[in-house]
Amino acid sequence: MSTDPHDEREEVAQLIALFDAIFAERYRTRLVRGDDEPIYLPADALNDYHRIVFAHGYFASALHEISHWCIAGPARRQQEDFGYWYIPDGRSQQQQGAFEQAEVEPQAIELLLTHACGRRFNISVDNLTPNVEVDREAFFAKVKARAAQRLKTKLPVRVAVLCEALKLRFAEQRSEAQAVQAAEAIFAQRGTPP
């Protein structure tokens, strides 16, 4: 993948188009480029679609937010930010531990999605507080172990669909139509979970 900002913007546009082509109608969910912090917003009186808003137009942020969506069940997808707590940068040691425990699963999914795209995954401990010890390597080991465990079992349908579509579109440079067709084939085989 290129580090050219113009290429990054184009790849983000392709990611949005691909996600929306696969999930907009089926799950009433769209991927939205945000200007600020990421957030998940369920449909409401003004918006017919749920929105996965990712930070600052970054491809990696989009994959991270999509990962949270992939593991959220139907009830969670009806709540802002899936009903989860979030304490921004500046967490205590105890809060950081809780954050990392909650983030193992979504970051494991993000790792799988990132590798499907042919990109390098970067772990996020999301805390720069100097008085809090953060063991990035230990957290990364937990995330990698969870991703490996996920690969040994059948991936959740939305994750399997996305991994295949992202691999075709970004790693193999296939067309959006080919990636969507592969996604539809997985849905046809495995069904569409709620």
C-alpha positions, 0 to 999 in steps of 0.5 A: 500500500502506498503512503501517498496521501492521495492514494490513501484518500482513494483507498479510503473512498474505495473502502467506503464504497465496498463496505456500503455495497456489501452492508448498506442495504443488508444491515442498514449501515454505512461507513462514514469518513469523520473529521474528529473522533470515531463514533458509531451512531444508530439510525434515528429520526433524521438518518435511515442508516446506522453510521460507522464514523471513523476518525480523520479519514484514516484507513486504519481507523475505518478498519478498527471501527468496522471491527467493533461493528463486526462483533456487535450483536443486534442489540448493541448495534441499536446503541450509540458506540454500541453502548460501550464505555470509553475513557480517552487518553489519560486512563489510570493503570486499572482503566488501561487494563480494562481497556486492553481486556475489552480491545483484544477481540476487536483488535484481533478482528482488525488484525485479520481485516488489515492483513486481508488488505495486505497492510501492516497492522499496528496495535493501539493501546490508546494511552499516552499517559506517562505515569501509566505503564503500558506493555505494548508487546504483551497486549499485541501477543494477546491480540495475535493469539486471539486472531490465530484462535479466530482463524482456527474456528469459523469466522463470524459471517460479517468478518469472513465476508469482509476478509474475502472482499478486502483481500480481493479489492486491496491485496489482489487489486480486483474490482469492487464488483468482484469483491462484492460478488465474493461477499454475496457468495459467502452470504448465500452459503452461510446466511445473513445473521441478524 
